[in-house]
């Protein structure tokens, strides 16, 4: 089970590295005015999203489900676990939204300025802090 937990954490770090970096790339991409830079950002964003972030998300979830399978009956009665799962589902929606923004950049349909991307770049920090605290501290024991 420790191997499963290790891989869950490794892929979570991989997922979050992309989630932290992609909006930062969007900041710079939104400020771009030349075609060479525009094309370069499209390549970087695509590789990050499809090569790092999405596999990281998938494997984080798969290893997480595998971990839960060892104590599903126990976890289902813990409030902190329900909150964590809810936060992860919101994070998945955030991931999908970043994919939509990537799609807009791909077809030169970006509608947002660099300040918008600077703000959305901060969202995953709150989720990371909350999820780690929930998993380590385990407040609100049973439901």
DRENSE-144072 format. One line per field, with one value per residue: residue in three letters; chain; residue number from 0; x, y, z of N, C-alpha, C, CB in turn. Coordinates in nm, 4 decimals. Glycine has a CB too. Example, Ala and Ser with C-alpha at 12.3 -4.5 7.8 and 13.67 -1.06 7.14 Angstrom:
2
resn = [ALA,SER]
chain = [A,A]
resi = [0,1]
n.u = [1.3190,1.2850]
n.v = [-0.5690,-0.2250]
n.w = [0.7800,0.7080]
ca.u = [1.2300,1.3670]
ca.v = [-0.4500,-0.1060]
ca.w = [0.7800,0.7140]
c.u = [1.3200,1.2900]
c.v = [-0.3300,0.0030]
c.w = [0.7800,0.7870]
cb.u = [1.1308,1.4084]
cb.v = [-0.4473,-0.0598]
cb.w = [0.9046,0.5725]
This chain:
143
resn = [UNK,UNK,UNK,UNK,UNK,UNK,UNK,UNK,UNK,UNK,UNK,UNK,UNK,UNK,UNK,UNK,UNK,UNK,UNK,UNK,UNK,UNK,UNK,UNK,UNK,UNK,UNK,UNK,UNK,UNK,UNK,UNK,UNK,UNK,UNK,UNK,UNK,UNK,UNK,UNK,UNK,UNK,UNK,UNK,UNK,UNK,UNK,UNK,UNK,UNK,UNK,UNK,UNK,UNK,UNK,UNK,UNK,UNK,UNK,UNK,UNK,UNK,UNK,UNK,UNK,UNK,UNK,UNK,UNK,UNK,UNK,UNK,UNK,UNK,UNK,UNK,UNK,UNK,UNK,UNK,UNK,UNK,UNK,UNK,UNK,UNK,UNK,UNK,UNK,UNK,UNK,UNK,UNK,UNK,UNK,UNK,UNK,UNK,UNK,UNK,UNK,UNK,UNK,UNK,UNK,UNK,UNK,UNK,UNK,UNK,UNK,UNK,UNK,UNK,UNK,UNK,UNK,UNK,UNK,UNK,UNK,UNK,UNK,UNK,UNK,UNK,UNK,UNK,UNK,UNK,UNK,UNK,UNK,UNK,UNK,UNK,UNK,UNK,UNK,UNK,UNK,UNK,UNK]
chain = [A,A,A,A,A,A,A,A,A,A,A,A,A,A,A,A,A,A,A,A,A,A,A,A,A,A,A,A,A,A,A,A,A,A,A,A,A,A,A,A,A,A,A,A,A,A,A,A,A,A,A,A,A,A,A,A,A,A,A,A,A,A,A,A,A,A,A,A,A,A,A,A,A,A,A,A,A,A,A,A,A,A,A,A,A,A,A,A,A,A,A,A,A,A,A,A,A,A,A,A,A,A,A,A,A,A,A,A,A,A,A,A,A,A,A,A,A,A,A,A,A,A,A,A,A,A,A,A,A,A,A,A,A,A,A,A,A,A,A,A,A,A,A]
resi = [0,1,2,3,4,5,6,7,8,9,10,11,12,13,14,15,16,17,18,19,20,21,22,23,24,25,26,27,28,29,30,31,32,33,34,35,36,37,38,39,40,41,42,43,44,45,46,47,48,49,50,51,52,53,54,55,56,57,58,59,60,61,62,63,64,65,66,67,68,69,70,71,72,73,74,75,76,77,78,79,80,81,82,83,84,85,86,87,88,89,90,91,92,93,94,95,96,97,98,99,100,101,102,103,104,105,106,107,108,109,110,111,112,113,114,115,116,117,118,119,120,121,122,123,124,125,126,127,128,129,130,131,132,133,134,135,136,137,138,139,140,141,142]
n.u = [0.0822,0.2057,0.3596,0.1622,0.0573,0.2862,0.3146,0.0729,0.1163,0.3423,0.2361,0.0421,0.1992,0.3141,0.0834,0.0016,0.2246,0.1950,-0.0562,0.0065,0.1869,0.0763,-0.1287,0.0499,0.2015,-0.0062,-0.0353,0.1976,0.1580,-0.0735,0.0281,0.1816,0.2874,0.4001,0.4179,0.5950,0.6509,0.3884,0.3331,0.5270,0.4417,0.1993,0.2856,0.4316,0.2290,0.0482,0.2056,0.2577,-0.0034,-0.1130,0.0959,0.2008,0.0298,-0.2357,-0.1885,-0.0774,-0.2978,-0.4803,-0.3420,-0.3058,-0.5689,-0.6389,-0.4535,-0.5313,-0.7963,-0.7384,-0.6051,-0.8175,-0.9796,-0.8813,-0.9835,-1.2506,-1.5010,-1.4420,-1.3485,-1.5778,-1.7231,-1.5989,-1.5771,-1.3744,-1.2700,-1.4790,-1.4879,-1.2339,-1.2569,-1.4536,-1.3137,-1.1143,-1.2696,-1.3594,-1.1139,-1.0561,-1.2512,-1.1482,-0.9106,-1.0170,-1.1320,-0.8978,-0.8072,-1.0001,-0.9370,-0.6833,-0.7538,-0.8834,-0.6647,-0.5174,-0.6611,-0.6410,-0.8313,-0.8362,-0.9807,-0.9095,-0.7093,-0.3677,-0.3879,-0.6161,-0.5295,-0.3226,-0.4665,-0.6253,-0.4214,-0.3643,-0.5584,-0.5226,-0.3387,-0.4760,-0.6363,-0.4440,-0.3254,-0.5509,-0.6247,-0.3940,-0.3807,-0.6249,-0.5757,-0.3501,-0.3970,-0.6565,-0.9136,-1.2425,-1.3438,-1.5573,-1.8610]
n.v = [-0.1199,0.1197,0.1711,0.2348,0.4651,0.6259,0.6546,0.7816,1.0291,1.1166,1.1460,1.3354,1.5560,1.5931,1.6568,1.8940,2.0545,2.1126,2.2361,2.4628,2.5844,2.6119,2.8247,3.0347,3.0292,3.1048,3.3702,3.4914,3.4274,3.5689,3.8224,3.8258,3.9426,3.8808,3.6457,3.4272,3.3880,3.3400,3.0959,2.9359,2.9393,2.8038,2.5443,2.4802,2.4983,2.3011,2.0660,2.0652,2.0461,1.8062,1.6228,1.6240,1.7377,1.6210,1.3340,1.3226,1.3980,1.1908,0.9592,1.0324,1.0276,0.7589,0.6119,0.7190,0.6256,0.3561,0.3487,0.4246,0.2051,0.0217,0.0923,0.1715,0.1572,0.2756,0.5325,0.6442,0.7352,0.9565,1.2959,1.4754,1.3388,1.3421,1.6149,1.6489,1.4908,1.6375,1.8785,1.7813,1.7071,1.9595,2.0635,1.9019,2.0001,2.2587,2.1946,2.0985,2.3374,2.4872,2.3450,2.4194,2.6907,2.6606,2.5505,2.7739,2.9511,2.8015,2.8319,3.0999,3.2530,3.3759,3.5506,3.6894,3.9018,3.9398,3.9853,3.8495,3.5830,3.5853,3.6003,3.3627,3.1863,3.1666,3.0155,2.7224,2.7010,2.7426,2.5144,2.3108,2.3588,2.3238,2.0548,1.9080,1.9710,1.8572,1.5841,1.5264,1.6286,1.5475,1.6588,1.6850,1.4143,1.1567,1.1249]
n.w = [0.0000,0.0596,-0.1661,-0.3511,-0.2355,-0.2511,-0.5316,-0.5846,-0.4616,-0.6056,-0.8672,-0.8090,-0.7458,-0.9963,-1.1463,-1.0173,-1.0700,-1.3388,-1.3283,-1.1858,-1.3591,-1.6213,-1.6290,-1.5853,-1.8186,-1.9853,-1.9030,-2.0072,-2.2752,-2.3357,-2.3400,-2.5615,-2.8806,-3.1232,-3.3981,-3.3882,-3.1145,-3.0305,-3.1610,-3.0367,-2.7665,-2.7945,-2.8554,-2.6205,-2.4246,-2.5114,-2.4922,-2.2178,-2.1091,-2.2270,-2.2075,-1.9484,-1.7395,-1.7777,-1.7880,-1.5296,-1.3716,-1.4305,-1.3379,-1.0718,-0.9789,-1.0346,-0.8718,-0.6299,-0.6077,-0.5919,-0.3473,-0.1785,-0.2092,-0.0298,0.2147,0.1961,0.3309,0.5763,0.5009,0.3882,0.5999,0.6979,0.7367,0.6544,0.4368,0.2506,0.1989,0.0877,-0.1473,-0.2794,-0.3225,-0.4933,-0.7133,-0.7931,-0.8618,-1.0810,-1.2548,-1.2832,-1.4144,-1.6561,-1.7431,-1.7833,-2.0014,-2.1874,-2.2118,-2.3210,-2.5670,-2.6756,-2.7025,-2.8853,-3.1221,-3.1591,-3.0180,-2.7744,-2.5059,-2.2848,-2.0744,-1.9503,-1.6740,-1.5884,-1.6130,-1.4307,-1.1939,-1.1966,-1.1772,-0.9109,-0.7862,-0.7675,-0.5586,-0.3195,-0.3177,-0.3046,-0.0502,0.1174,0.0612,0.1357,0.4092,0.4943,0.4438,0.6001,0.8646,0.9120,1.0050,1.1584,1.2008,1.1927,1.0029]
ca.u = [0.0000,0.2934,0.3962,0.0468,0.0541,0.3998,0.2823,-0.0353,0.1788,0.4282,0.1533,-0.0225,0.2991,0.3213,-0.0388,0.0049,0.3275,0.1313,-0.1654,0.0673,0.2639,-0.0010,-0.1808,0.1632,0.2264,-0.1146,-0.0025,0.2957,0.0979,-0.1685,0.1065,0.2579,0.2410,0.4583,0.3712,0.6915,0.6228,0.2545,0.3466,0.6064,0.3563,0.1016,0.3542,0.4614,0.1031,-0.0053,0.2884,0.2360,-0.1382,-0.1360,0.2086,0.2336,-0.0858,-0.3456,-0.1472,-0.0641,-0.4327,-0.5378,-0.2749,-0.3370,-0.7036,-0.6372,-0.3859,-0.6160,-0.9070,-0.6792,-0.5854,-0.9488,-1.0356,-0.8350,-1.0591,-1.3668,-1.6046,-1.3966,-1.3428,-1.7118,-1.7782,-1.5104,-1.6119,-1.2574,-1.2548,-1.5818,-1.4440,-1.1197,-1.3069,-1.5211,-1.2084,-1.0494,-1.3631,-1.3525,-0.9838,-1.0719,-1.3242,-1.0499,-0.8231,-1.0932,-1.1424,-0.7684,-0.8069,-1.0827,-0.8564,-0.5790,-0.8209,-0.9030,-0.5343,-0.4785,-0.7276,-0.6275,-0.9586,-0.8245,-1.0605,-0.8683,-0.5787,-0.2724,-0.4308,-0.7086,-0.4513,-0.2492,-0.5597,-0.6616,-0.3006,-0.3590,-0.6633,-0.4804,-0.2643,-0.5745,-0.6765,-0.3320,-0.3158,-0.6669,-0.6204,-0.2856,-0.4228,-0.7290,-0.5196,-0.2523,-0.4576,-0.7829,-1.0120,-1.3812,-1.3434,-1.6645,-1.9822]
ca.v = [0.0000,0.2368,0.1989,0.3008,0.6000,0.6992,0.6923,0.8801,1.1581,1.1545,1.1961,1.4579,1.6619,1.6141,1.7270,2.0303,2.1333,2.1631,2.3270,2.5903,2.6467,2.6444,2.9617,3.1270,3.0368,3.1854,3.5108,3.5367,3.4128,3.6795,3.9445,3.8065,4.0177,3.8307,3.5122,3.3246,3.3621,3.2812,2.9548,2.8691,2.9187,2.6996,2.4156,2.4587,2.4753,2.1706,1.9598,2.0654,1.9984,1.6678,1.5363,1.6235,1.7625,1.5257,1.2047,1.3383,1.3967,1.0564,0.8656,1.0737,0.9777,0.6123,0.5654,0.7595,0.5287,0.2314,0.3654,0.4258,0.0697,-0.0538,0.1283,0.2476,0.1652,0.3719,0.6667,0.6952,0.7923,1.0639,1.4232,1.5326,1.2687,1.3948,1.7493,1.6303,1.4441,1.7521,1.9691,1.7177,1.7183,2.0994,2.0755,1.8394,2.0986,2.3645,2.1356,2.0992,2.4783,2.5245,2.2845,2.5053,2.8102,2.6146,2.5392,2.9105,3.0004,2.7235,2.8880,3.2463,3.3082,3.4166,3.6690,3.7420,3.9650,3.8749,3.9954,3.7385,3.4613,3.5995,3.5687,3.2204,3.1127,3.1536,2.9246,2.5894,2.7086,2.7236,2.3743,2.2299,2.3777,2.2616,1.9092,1.8540,1.9818,1.7570,1.4487,1.5086,1.6595,1.4721,1.7181,1.6411,1.2679,1.0805,1.1979]
ca.w = [0.0000,0.0606,-0.3053,-0.4132,-0.1792,-0.3083,-0.6694,-0.5767,-0.4298,-0.7194,-0.9770,-0.7621,-0.7646,-1.1413,-1.1866,-0.9663,-1.1378,-1.4600,-1.2922,-1.1468,-1.4667,-1.7416,-1.6271,-1.5978,-1.9627,-2.0418,-1.8743,-2.1068,-2.4074,-2.3538,-2.3634,-2.6838,-2.9973,-3.2482,-3.4369,-3.3451,-2.9728,-3.0255,-3.1990,-2.9336,-2.6492,-2.8269,-2.8420,-2.4789,-2.3530,-2.5525,-2.4333,-2.0732,-2.0780,-2.2671,-2.1751,-1.8057,-1.6530,-1.7907,-1.7320,-1.3845,-1.3145,-1.4449,-1.2480,-0.9341,-0.9484,-1.0330,-0.7508,-0.5178,-0.5987,-0.5468,-0.2030,-0.1129,-0.2126,0.0866,0.3351,0.1501,0.4350,0.6768,0.4415,0.3605,0.7228,0.7437,0.6733,0.5865,0.3094,0.1603,0.1589,-0.0023,-0.2767,-0.3412,-0.3712,-0.6083,-0.8260,-0.8387,-0.9274,-1.2127,-1.3357,-1.3116,-1.5150,-1.7822,-1.7827,-1.8414,-2.1348,-2.2730,-2.2389,-2.4131,-2.6963,-2.7254,-2.7476,-3.0031,-3.2396,-3.1500,-2.9726,-2.6342,-2.4758,-2.1549,-2.0632,-1.8610,-1.5343,-1.5635,-1.5948,-1.3038,-1.0855,-1.1932,-1.1409,-0.7646,-0.7394,-0.7229,-0.4321,-0.2134,-0.3192,-0.2558,0.0950,0.1815,0.0456,0.2184,0.5505,0.5175,0.4436,0.7082,0.9940,0.9203,1.0966,1.1403,1.1917,1.1292,0.9627]
c.u = [0.0864,0.3406,0.2835,0.0384,0.1667,0.3685,0.1667,0.0238,0.2666,0.3445,0.0759,0.0730,0.3135,0.2022,-0.0333,0.1139,0.2711,0.0219,-0.1112,0.1306,0.1803,-0.0630,-0.0699,0.2021,0.1187,-0.0908,0.0893,0.2389,0.0024,-0.0966,0.1829,0.1979,0.2960,0.4200,0.4659,0.6662,0.4865,0.2621,0.4230,0.5213,0.2522,0.1626,0.3793,0.3357,0.0451,0.0728,0.2691,0.1006,-0.1533,-0.0247,0.2400,0.1081,-0.1910,-0.3053,-0.1304,-0.1991,-0.4916,-0.4746,-0.2938,-0.4712,-0.7049,-0.5700,-0.4641,-0.7322,-0.8576,-0.6565,-0.7177,-1.0073,-0.9927,-0.9144,-1.1837,-1.4724,-1.5681,-1.4010,-1.4816,-1.7770,-1.6942,-1.5385,-1.4950,-1.2396,-1.3565,-1.5430,-1.3282,-1.1670,-1.3774,-1.4184,-1.1380,-1.1406,-1.3653,-1.2211,-0.9854,-1.1470,-1.2329,-0.9547,-0.8915,-1.1072,-1.0104,-0.7545,-0.8893,-1.0073,-0.7436,-0.6343,-0.8425,-0.7721,-0.4923,-0.5369,-0.7327,-0.7589,-0.9542,-0.9003,-1.0149,-0.7299,-0.4922,-0.3141,-0.5290,-0.6310,-0.3663,-0.3403,-0.5943,-0.5414,-0.2928,-0.4575,-0.6096,-0.3993,-0.3591,-0.6183,-0.5661,-0.3206,-0.4299,-0.6598,-0.5113,-0.3228,-0.5283,-0.6697,-0.4264,-0.3186,-0.5837,-0.8804,-1.1508,-1.3903,-1.4608,-1.7855,-2.0958]
c.v = [0.1261,0.2733,0.2745,0.4451,0.6856,0.7450,0.7921,1.0196,1.2063,1.2126,1.3215,1.5762,1.6955,1.6948,1.8727,2.1143,2.1920,2.2633,2.4636,2.6617,2.6875,2.7843,3.0670,3.1397,3.1201,3.3346,3.5639,3.5305,3.5287,3.8108,3.9407,3.8853,3.9634,3.6840,3.4018,3.2877,3.2954,3.1317,2.8761,2.8411,2.8103,2.5610,2.3841,2.4241,2.3383,2.0564,1.9506,2.0041,1.8488,1.5720,1.5245,1.6325,1.6527,1.3847,1.2109,1.3323,1.2556,0.9600,0.9028,1.0143,0.8252,0.5577,0.6045,0.6643,0.3934,0.2355,0.3577,0.2850,-0.0147,-0.0214,0.2076,0.2640,0.2692,0.5134,0.7269,0.7599,0.9085,1.1917,1.4830,1.4686,1.3190,1.5343,1.7387,1.5885,1.5573,1.8503,1.9109,1.7265,1.8610,2.1239,2.0119,1.9346,2.2148,2.3182,2.1394,2.2430,2.5270,2.4649,2.3643,2.6334,2.7784,2.6057,2.6778,2.9707,2.9314,2.7840,3.0408,3.3145,3.3483,3.5464,3.7398,3.8044,3.8945,3.8822,3.8840,3.6107,3.4670,3.5620,3.4207,3.1322,3.0881,3.0498,2.7894,2.5893,2.6820,2.5773,2.2845,2.2382,2.3048,2.1091,1.8484,1.8601,1.8768,1.6167,1.4261,1.5251,1.5763,1.5317,1.6603,1.4928,1.2049,1.1685,1.1582]
c.w = [0.0000,-0.0800,-0.3760,-0.3643,-0.2371,-0.4505,-0.6760,-0.5529,-0.5453,-0.8329,-0.9375,-0.7786,-0.9127,-1.1911,-1.1422,-1.0320,-1.2668,-1.4316,-1.2480,-1.2663,-1.5879,-1.7376,-1.6367,-1.7444,-2.0309,-2.0184,-1.9828,-2.2481,-2.4364,-2.3829,-2.4954,-2.7999,-3.1293,-3.2714,-3.3904,-3.1989,-2.9560,-3.0562,-3.0923,-2.8099,-2.6748,-2.8105,-2.6945,-2.4003,-2.3853,-2.4878,-2.2826,-2.0385,-2.1066,-2.2250,-2.0277,-1.7194,-1.6592,-1.7468,-1.5794,-1.3151,-1.3171,-1.3453,-1.1016,-0.8927,-0.9411,-0.9072,-0.6256,-0.4987,-0.5485,-0.3950,-0.1271,-0.1074,-0.0931,0.2131,0.3043,0.2584,0.5411,0.6210,0.4213,0.4831,0.7761,0.6655,0.5969,0.4490,0.2070,0.1100,0.0604,-0.1412,-0.3503,-0.3984,-0.4935,-0.7306,-0.8815,-0.9123,-1.0661,-1.3062,-1.3749,-1.4220,-1.6534,-1.8336,-1.8429,-1.9815,-2.2336,-2.3096,-2.3369,-2.5550,-2.7582,-2.7762,-2.8766,-3.1306,-3.2367,-3.1127,-2.8247,-2.6115,-2.3486,-2.1619,-1.9612,-1.7144,-1.4961,-1.5334,-1.4679,-1.1863,-1.0819,-1.1618,-0.9902,-0.7104,-0.6909,-0.5929,-0.3151,-0.2040,-0.2649,-0.1042,0.1650,0.1758,0.1335,0.3662,0.5826,0.5306,0.5629,0.8455,1.0194,1.0219,1.0691,1.1120,1.1210,1.1017,1.0546]
cb.u = [-0.0934,0.4139,0.4279,-0.0853,0.0650,0.5267,0.2479,-0.1360,0.2626,0.5086,0.0563,-0.0668,0.4358,0.3276,-0.1636,0.0251,0.4525,0.0750,-0.2515,0.1727,0.3714,-0.1101,-0.2616,0.2844,0.2318,-0.2493,0.0643,0.4229,0.0236,-0.2564,0.2043,0.2644,0.2795,0.6121,0.3547,0.8380,0.6279,0.1594,0.4181,0.7289,0.2868,0.0491,0.4876,0.5277,0.0014,-0.0015,0.4359,0.2452,-0.2417,-0.1530,0.3278,0.3277,-0.1490,-0.3947,-0.0158,0.0051,-0.5244,-0.5184,-0.1271,-0.3397,-0.8044,-0.5656,-0.2438,-0.6680,-0.9753,-0.5466,-0.5165,-1.0456,-0.9946,-0.6882,-0.9726,-1.4281,-1.6250,-1.2542,-1.2696,-1.7996,-1.7893,-1.3619,-1.6604,-1.1296,-1.2703,-1.7191,-1.4021,-1.0223,-1.4026,-1.6122,-1.1056,-1.0146,-1.5051,-1.3661,-0.8751,-1.1473,-1.4473,-0.9698,-0.7864,-1.2345,-1.1815,-0.6518,-0.8589,-1.2160,-0.7983,-0.5231,-0.9558,-0.9620,-0.4278,-0.5242,-0.8681,-0.5771,-1.0703,-0.6762,-1.2058,-0.8704,-0.5934,-0.1365,-0.4951,-0.8021,-0.3622,-0.1957,-0.6867,-0.7230,-0.1767,-0.3870,-0.7633,-0.3994,-0.1955,-0.6962,-0.7139,-0.2007,-0.3181,-0.7955,-0.5969,-0.1544,-0.4781,-0.8315,-0.4441,-0.1363,-0.4913,-0.7545,-1.0142,-1.4467,-1.3367,-1.7047,-2.0194]
cb.v = [-0.0001,0.2115,0.0674,0.2243,0.5944,0.6114,0.5682,0.8429,1.1470,1.0323,1.0881,1.4436,1.6193,1.4797,1.6577,2.0285,2.0467,2.0499,2.2652,2.5675,2.5533,2.5419,2.9841,3.0786,2.8957,3.1437,3.5258,3.4521,3.2785,3.6950,3.9660,3.6584,4.1629,3.8458,3.5050,3.3749,3.4934,3.3523,2.9424,2.9547,3.0496,2.7176,2.4164,2.5825,2.5842,2.1568,1.9837,2.2084,2.0775,1.6613,1.5845,1.7391,1.8933,1.5227,1.1591,1.4701,1.4939,1.0042,0.8595,1.2294,1.0264,0.5593,0.6224,0.9004,0.5119,0.2047,0.4991,0.5207,0.0002,-0.0262,0.2068,0.1803,0.0274,0.3378,0.6616,0.5828,0.6846,1.0228,1.5220,1.5130,1.1171,1.3998,1.8332,1.5251,1.3245,1.8236,1.9968,1.5695,1.6763,2.1976,2.0110,1.7032,2.1513,2.4021,1.9893,2.0344,2.5661,2.4771,2.1428,2.5401,2.8672,2.4773,2.4657,2.9994,2.9788,2.5775,2.8327,3.3025,3.2070,3.4330,3.6310,3.6318,4.1110,3.9371,4.1318,3.7171,3.4379,3.7456,3.6507,3.1782,3.1886,3.2880,2.9017,2.5247,2.8479,2.8135,2.3314,2.2751,2.5282,2.3099,1.8714,1.9314,2.1236,1.7601,1.4230,1.6096,1.8082,1.3269,1.8727,1.7184,1.2124,0.9619,1.1692]
cb.w = [0.1207,0.1507,-0.3805,-0.3810,-0.0259,-0.3076,-0.7509,-0.4631,-0.3008,-0.7702,-1.0230,-0.6138,-0.7059,-1.2146,-1.1275,-0.8169,-1.1675,-1.5392,-1.1800,-1.0383,-1.5109,-1.7608,-1.5003,-1.5131,-2.0245,-1.9810,-1.7344,-2.0985,-2.4182,-2.2293,-2.2492,-2.7188,-2.9827,-3.2457,-3.5878,-3.3637,-2.8917,-3.1252,-3.3348,-2.8959,-2.6101,-2.9702,-2.9203,-2.4192,-2.3877,-2.7059,-2.4649,-2.0177,-2.1583,-2.4154,-2.2445,-1.7726,-1.6896,-1.9345,-1.7968,-1.3516,-1.3910,-1.5888,-1.2803,-0.9214,-1.0543,-1.1570,-0.7440,-0.5390,-0.7360,-0.6213,-0.1740,-0.1867,-0.3405,0.1105,0.4290,0.0297,0.5013,0.7241,0.3080,0.3096,0.8290,0.7285,0.7775,0.6719,0.3296,0.2318,0.2828,0.0546,-0.2582,-0.2382,-0.2600,-0.5771,-0.7822,-0.7187,-0.8416,-1.2009,-1.2588,-1.1829,-1.4757,-1.7622,-1.6614,-1.7507,-2.1283,-2.2025,-2.1079,-2.3685,-2.6805,-2.6151,-2.6389,-2.9884,-3.2504,-3.2825,-2.9957,-2.5938,-2.4631,-2.0499,-2.0265,-1.8778,-1.5092,-1.6846,-1.7158,-1.2868,-1.1000,-1.3266,-1.1877,-0.7002,-0.8501,-0.8307,-0.4163,-0.2372,-0.4605,-0.3210,0.1311,0.1153,-0.1018,0.1934,0.5809,0.4039,0.3129,0.6928,1.0015,0.9567,1.0824,1.0278,1.3250,1.2168,0.8138]
